[in-house]
Amino acid sequence: MQADDAVVLKVVSSVSEAEVVCGLLRSAGIECAHRDTDAIDSPLEDFIAAGAQEILVHETDLAAAKELLAAQ
């Protein structure tokens, strides 16, 4: 996914949750990605994959992605 038009759809608590949300979005044809947030919420953040993740979608898909998540 190109980052030039990506917007944050929502923030989730873990990589696992981000994968689930992205799987749901992709199954509906919405391209997405996730990345670490800037917030530090774990003392082990630099050593393990822990912490909040931002779910990113294309700006043109934002409304559809919000509707899909609201329906779940």
A tleap script that builds the chain and sets N, CA, C and O, in Angstrom:
source leaprc.protein.ff14SB
mol = sequence {
  NMET GLN ALA ASP ASP ALA VAL VAL LEU LYS
  VAL VAL SER SER VAL SER GLU ALA GLU VAL
  VAL CYS GLY LEU LEU ARG SER ALA GLY ILE
  GLU CYS ALA HIE ARG ASP THR ASP ALA ILE
  ASP SER PRO LEU GLU ASP PHE ILE ALA ALA
  GLY ALA GLN GLU ILE LEU VAL HIE GLU THR
  ASP LEU ALA ALA ALA LYS GLU LEU LEU ALA
  ALA CGLN
}
set mol.1.N position { 0.848 -1.181 0.000 }
set mol.1.CA position { 0.000 0.000 0.000 }
set mol.1.C position { 0.891 1.241 0.000 }
set mol.1.O position { 1.811 1.351 0.810 }
set mol.2.N position { 0.616 2.162 -0.903 }
set mol.2.CA position { 1.369 3.410 -0.970 }
set mol.2.C position { 0.960 4.322 0.178 }
set mol.2.O position { -0.230 4.472 0.455 }
set mol.3.N position { 1.912 4.920 0.834 }
set mol.3.CA position { 1.630 5.766 1.997 }
set mol.3.C position { 1.213 7.184 1.617 }
set mol.3.O position { 0.810 7.954 2.489 }
set mol.4.N position { 1.301 7.545 0.338 }
set mol.4.CA position { 1.038 8.929 -0.043 }
set mol.4.C position { -0.415 9.365 0.155 }
set mol.4.O position { -0.663 10.546 0.397 }
set mol.5.N position { -1.374 8.456 0.061 }
set mol.5.CA position { -2.766 8.835 0.284 }
set mol.5.C position { -3.394 8.042 1.430 }
set mol.5.O position { -4.617 7.990 1.552 }
set mol.6.N position { -2.566 7.430 2.263 }
set mol.6.CA position { -3.066 6.618 3.374 }
set mol.6.C position { -3.503 7.505 4.534 }
set mol.6.O position { -2.862 8.504 4.860 }
set mol.7.N position { -4.618 7.105 5.146 }
set mol.7.CA position { -5.129 7.790 6.331 }
set mol.7.C position { -5.363 6.747 7.413 }
set mol.7.O position { -5.548 5.565 7.123 }
set mol.8.N position { -5.353 7.197 8.660 }
set mol.8.CA position { -5.561 6.284 9.779 }
set mol.8.C position { -7.053 6.032 9.940 }
set mol.8.O position { -7.835 6.961 10.144 }
set mol.9.N position { -7.432 4.774 9.847 }
set mol.9.CA position { -8.817 4.363 10.047 }
set mol.9.C position { -9.116 4.246 11.528 }
set mol.9.O position { -10.116 4.774 12.014 }
set mol.10.N position { -8.245 3.553 12.241 }
set mol.10.CA position { -8.398 3.392 13.683 }
set mol.10.C position { -7.101 2.892 14.274 }
set mol.10.O position { -6.192 2.489 13.548 }
set mol.11.N position { -7.015 2.919 15.578 }
set mol.11.CA position { -5.855 2.409 16.304 }
set mol.11.C position { -6.326 1.200 17.111 }
set mol.11.O position { -7.338 1.259 17.810 }
set mol.12.N position { -5.578 0.108 17.001 }
set mol.12.CA position { -5.893 -1.110 17.746 }
set mol.12.C position { -4.743 -1.415 18.694 }
set mol.12.O position { -3.669 -0.822 18.594 }
set mol.13.N position { -4.975 -2.337 19.609 }
set mol.13.CA position { -4.026 -2.545 20.699 }
set mol.13.C position { -2.837 -3.445 20.388 }
set mol.13.O position { -1.860 -3.448 21.137 }
set mol.14.N position { -2.900 -4.225 19.276 }
set mol.14.CA position { -1.806 -5.167 19.034 }
set mol.14.C position { -1.685 -5.507 17.550 }
set mol.14.O position { -2.581 -5.220 16.756 }
set mol.15.N position { -0.568 -6.119 17.196 }
set mol.15.CA position { -0.342 -6.579 15.831 }
set mol.15.C position { -1.383 -7.620 15.460 }
set mol.15.O position { -1.898 -7.604 14.342 }
set mol.16.N position { -1.700 -8.523 16.373 }
set mol.16.CA position { -2.688 -9.564 16.095 }
set mol.16.C position { -4.042 -8.967 15.756 }
set mol.16.O position { -4.689 -9.395 14.800 }
set mol.17.N position { -4.473 -7.987 16.528 }
set mol.17.CA position { -5.746 -7.333 16.256 }
set mol.17.C position { -5.694 -6.586 14.922 }
set mol.17.O position { -6.676 -6.570 14.180 }
set mol.18.N position { -4.569 -5.977 14.622 }
set mol.18.CA position { -4.410 -5.279 13.348 }
set mol.18.C position { -4.535 -6.244 12.176 }
set mol.18.O position { -5.145 -5.912 11.159 }
set mol.19.N position { -3.965 -7.432 12.312 }
set mol.19.CA position { -4.057 -8.440 11.252 }
set mol.19.C position { -5.502 -8.883 11.034 }
set mol.19.O position { -5.925 -9.088 9.896 }
set mol.20.N position { -6.254 -9.029 12.115 }
set mol.20.CA position { -7.658 -9.420 12.004 }
set mol.20.C position { -8.459 -8.332 11.290 }
set mol.20.O position { -9.234 -8.624 10.379 }
set mol.21.N position { -8.274 -7.092 11.701 }
set mol.21.CA position { -8.999 -5.976 11.085 }
set mol.21.C position { -8.627 -5.857 9.611 }
set mol.21.O position { -9.507 -5.690 8.767 }
set mol.22.N position { -7.345 -5.940 9.291 }
set mol.22.CA position { -6.928 -5.858 7.891 }
set mol.22.C position { -7.473 -7.037 7.080 }
set mol.22.O position { -7.831 -6.868 5.914 }
set mol.23.N position { -7.538 -8.194 7.666 }
set mol.23.CA position { -8.122 -9.349 6.971 }
set mol.23.C position { -9.579 -9.111 6.616 }
set mol.23.O position { -10.019 -9.449 5.517 }
set mol.24.N position { -10.324 -8.530 7.541 }
set mol.24.CA position { -11.724 -8.205 7.295 }
set mol.24.C position { -11.839 -7.174 6.172 }
set mol.24.O position { -12.653 -7.329 5.261 }
set mol.25.N position { -11.026 -6.131 6.240 }
set mol.25.CA position { -11.060 -5.094 5.211 }
set mol.25.C position { -10.684 -5.664 3.846 }
set mol.25.O position { -11.340 -5.369 2.847 }
set mol.26.N position { -9.651 -6.463 3.801 }
set mol.26.CA position { -9.209 -7.048 2.521 }
set mol.26.C position { -10.266 -7.966 1.936 }
set mol.26.O position { -10.433 -8.021 0.717 }
set mol.27.N position { -10.990 -8.696 2.799 }
set mol.27.CA position { -12.039 -9.593 2.305 }
set mol.27.C position { -13.171 -8.811 1.643 }
set mol.27.O position { -13.932 -9.368 0.852 }
set mol.28.N position { -13.284 -7.522 1.964 }
set mol.28.CA position { -14.286 -6.649 1.348 }
set mol.28.C position { -13.684 -5.839 0.197 }
set mol.28.O position { -14.344 -4.953 -0.346 }
set mol.29.N position { -12.453 -6.134 -0.172 }
set mol.29.CA position { -11.820 -5.445 -1.288 }
set mol.29.C position { -11.192 -4.114 -0.941 }
set mol.29.O position { -10.895 -3.320 -1.833 }
set mol.30.N position { -10.983 -3.853 0.343 }
set mol.30.CA position { -10.378 -2.598 0.789 }
set mol.30.C position { -8.919 -2.860 1.134 }
set mol.30.O position { -8.616 -3.643 2.034 }
set mol.31.N position { -8.019 -2.199 0.411 }
set mol.31.CA position { -6.589 -2.357 0.667 }
set mol.31.C position { -6.236 -1.664 1.980 }
set mol.31.O position { -6.706 -0.558 2.248 }
set mol.32.N position { -5.414 -2.308 2.790 }
set mol.32.CA position { -5.033 -1.713 4.067 }
set mol.32.C position { -3.629 -2.153 4.464 }
set mol.32.O position { -3.035 -3.051 3.868 }
set mol.33.N position { -3.131 -1.486 5.489 }
set mol.33.CA position { -1.831 -1.813 6.077 }
set mol.33.C position { -1.896 -1.385 7.535 }
set mol.33.O position { -2.842 -0.720 7.957 }
set mol.34.N position { -0.885 -1.771 8.295 }
set mol.34.CA position { -0.812 -1.302 9.682 }
set mol.34.C position { 0.636 -0.993 10.021 }
set mol.34.O position { 1.569 -1.516 9.411 }
set mol.35.N position { 0.792 -0.127 11.012 }
set mol.35.CA position { 2.127 0.285 11.443 }
set mol.35.C position { 2.077 0.625 12.935 }
set mol.35.O position { 1.008 0.841 13.507 }
set mol.36.N position { 3.252 0.666 13.540 }
set mol.36.CA position { 3.344 1.077 14.941 }
set mol.36.C position { 2.900 2.521 15.086 }
set mol.36.O position { 3.112 3.343 14.195 }
set mol.37.N position { 2.289 2.816 16.208 }
set mol.37.CA position { 1.998 4.215 16.517 }
set mol.37.C position { 3.241 4.827 17.147 }
set mol.37.O position { 4.207 4.123 17.443 }
set mol.38.N position { 3.215 6.114 17.347 }
set mol.38.CA position { 4.322 6.787 18.014 }
set mol.38.C position { 4.235 6.660 19.525 }
set mol.38.O position { 5.200 6.946 20.234 }
set mol.39.N position { 3.083 6.231 20.016 }
set mol.39.CA position { 2.873 6.118 21.465 }
set mol.39.C position { 3.647 4.925 22.019 }
set mol.39.O position { 3.592 3.830 21.459 }
set mol.40.N position { 4.345 5.133 23.088 }
set mol.40.CA position { 5.065 4.049 23.754 }
set mol.40.C position { 4.178 3.556 24.887 }
set mol.40.O position { 3.890 4.285 25.837 }
set mol.41.N position { 3.751 2.300 24.767 }
set mol.41.CA position { 2.887 1.773 25.805 }
set mol.41.C position { 3.393 0.457 26.385 }
set mol.41.O position { 2.676 -0.223 27.118 }
set mol.42.N position { 4.624 0.105 26.055 }
set mol.42.CA position { 5.198 -1.118 26.588 }
set mol.42.C position { 6.686 -0.904 26.857 }
set mol.42.O position { 7.395 -0.368 26.006 }
set mol.43.N position { 7.167 -1.316 28.026 }
set mol.43.CA position { 8.600 -1.184 28.295 }
set mol.43.C position { 9.443 -2.096 27.393 }
set mol.43.O position { 10.651 -1.898 27.264 }
set mol.44.N position { 8.807 -3.090 26.775 }
set mol.44.CA position { 9.520 -4.017 25.898 }
set mol.44.C position { 9.354 -3.667 24.427 }
set mol.44.O position { 9.708 -4.462 23.556 }
set mol.45.N position { 8.818 -2.486 24.142 }
set mol.45.CA position { 8.469 -2.115 22.773 }
set mol.45.C position { 9.638 -2.244 21.796 }
set mol.45.O position { 9.429 -2.621 20.643 }
set mol.46.N position { 10.836 -1.946 22.221 }
set mol.46.CA position { 11.976 -2.040 21.312 }
set mol.46.C position { 12.486 -3.464 21.124 }
set mol.46.O position { 13.345 -3.707 20.277 }
set mol.47.N position { 11.968 -4.403 21.901 }
set mol.47.CA position { 12.479 -5.764 21.848 }
set mol.47.C position { 11.499 -6.763 21.247 }
set mol.47.O position { 11.922 -7.775 20.688 }
set mol.48.N position { 10.210 -6.503 21.351 }
set mol.48.CA position { 9.203 -7.428 20.821 }
set mol.48.C position { 8.161 -6.634 20.043 }
set mol.48.O position { 8.066 -5.413 20.162 }
set mol.49.N position { 7.388 -7.355 19.246 }
set mol.49.CA position { 6.293 -6.711 18.505 }
set mol.49.C position { 5.120 -6.510 19.457 }
set mol.49.O position { 4.235 -7.359 19.566 }
set mol.50.N position { 5.133 -5.397 20.126 }
set mol.50.CA position { 4.081 -5.096 21.098 }
set mol.50.C position { 3.636 -3.665 20.901 }
set mol.50.O position { 4.383 -2.830 20.392 }
set mol.51.N position { 2.434 -3.396 21.303 }
set mol.51.CA position { 1.975 -2.021 21.287 }
set mol.51.C position { 0.920 -1.745 20.248 }
set mol.51.O position { 0.596 -2.582 19.406 }
set mol.52.N position { 0.402 -0.554 20.338 }
set mol.52.CA position { -0.693 -0.123 19.487 }
set mol.52.C position { -0.267 -0.052 18.018 }
set mol.52.O position { 0.890 0.221 17.697 }
set mol.53.N position { -1.224 -0.304 17.150 }
set mol.53.CA position { -1.020 -0.272 15.713 }
set mol.53.C position { -2.045 0.640 15.063 }
set mol.53.O position { -3.215 0.628 15.447 }
set mol.54.N position { -1.629 1.422 14.094 }
set mol.54.CA position { -2.546 2.231 13.299 }
set mol.54.C position { -2.952 1.426 12.067 }
set mol.54.O position { -2.102 0.879 11.364 }
set mol.55.N position { -4.249 1.359 11.816 }
set mol.55.CA position { -4.761 0.715 10.610 }
set mol.55.C position { -4.884 1.809 9.553 }
set mol.55.O position { -5.541 2.825 9.782 }
set mol.56.N position { -4.256 1.604 8.404 }
set mol.56.CA position { -4.235 2.587 7.330 }
set mol.56.C position { -5.046 2.098 6.134 }
set mol.56.O position { -4.983 0.924 5.769 }
set mol.57.N position { -5.803 3.000 5.532 }
set mol.57.CA position { -6.527 2.724 4.293 }
set mol.57.C position { -6.343 3.916 3.364 }
set mol.57.O position { -5.911 4.988 3.788 }
set mol.58.N position { -6.675 3.717 2.095 }
set mol.58.CA position { -6.663 4.845 1.164 }
set mol.58.C position { -7.779 5.806 1.567 }
set mol.58.O position { -8.842 5.384 2.023 }
set mol.59.N position { -7.526 7.093 1.395 }
set mol.59.CA position { -8.516 8.098 1.779 }
set mol.59.C position { -9.852 7.862 1.073 }
set mol.59.O position { -10.911 8.113 1.648 }
set mol.60.N position { -9.806 7.387 -0.155 }
set mol.60.CA position { -11.033 7.133 -0.912 }
set mol.60.C position { -11.834 5.961 -0.354 }
set mol.60.O position { -13.028 5.847 -0.632 }
set mol.61.N position { -11.202 5.092 0.425 }
set mol.61.CA position { -11.875 3.933 1.024 }
set mol.61.C position { -12.285 4.164 2.472 }
set mol.61.O position { -12.881 3.279 3.087 }
set mol.62.N position { -11.983 5.323 3.025 }
set mol.62.CA position { -12.191 5.567 4.444 }
set mol.62.C position { -13.653 5.376 4.863 }
set mol.62.O position { -13.918 4.678 5.841 }
set mol.63.N position { -14.582 5.963 4.163 }
set mol.63.CA position { -15.996 5.867 4.530 }
set mol.63.C position { -16.484 4.420 4.484 }
set mol.63.O position { -17.178 3.966 5.394 }
set mol.64.N position { -16.123 3.702 3.427 }
set mol.64.CA position { -16.540 2.296 3.298 }
set mol.64.C position { -15.931 1.438 4.400 }
set mol.64.O position { -16.588 0.540 4.928 }
set mol.65.N position { -14.676 1.714 4.746 }
set mol.65.CA position { -13.995 0.947 5.788 }
set mol.65.C position { -14.657 1.198 7.151 }
set mol.65.O position { -14.838 0.267 7.937 }
set mol.66.N position { -15.016 2.456 7.425 }
set mol.66.CA position { -15.703 2.773 8.696 }
set mol.66.C position { -17.056 2.080 8.764 }
set mol.66.O position { -17.431 1.550 9.811 }
set mol.67.N position { -17.786 2.079 7.662 }
set mol.67.CA position { -19.088 1.395 7.624 }
set mol.67.C position { -18.928 -0.094 7.876 }
set mol.67.O position { -19.696 -0.685 8.636 }
set mol.68.N position { -17.940 -0.697 7.247 }
set mol.68.CA position { -17.705 -2.128 7.417 }
set mol.68.C position { -17.383 -2.463 8.870 }
set mol.68.O position { -17.919 -3.429 9.413 }
set mol.69.N position { -16.528 -1.691 9.493 }
set mol.69.CA position { -16.174 -1.961 10.897 }
set mol.69.C position { -17.335 -1.689 11.838 }
set mol.69.O position { -17.499 -2.389 12.838 }
set mol.70.N position { -18.143 -0.680 11.530 }
set mol.70.CA position { -19.304 -0.372 12.378 }
set mol.70.C position { -20.346 -1.485 12.331 }
set mol.70.O position { -21.090 -1.689 13.291 }
set mol.71.N position { -20.396 -2.209 11.204 }
set mol.71.CA position { -21.372 -3.281 11.044 }
set mol.71.C position { -20.959 -4.558 11.775 }
set mol.71.O position { -21.757 -5.485 11.907 }
set mol.72.N position { -19.734 -4.606 12.243 }
set mol.72.CA position { -19.228 -5.829 12.900 }
set mol.72.C position { -19.564 -5.849 14.376 }
set mol.72.O position { -19.215 -6.800 15.076 }
savepdb mol mol.pdb
quit
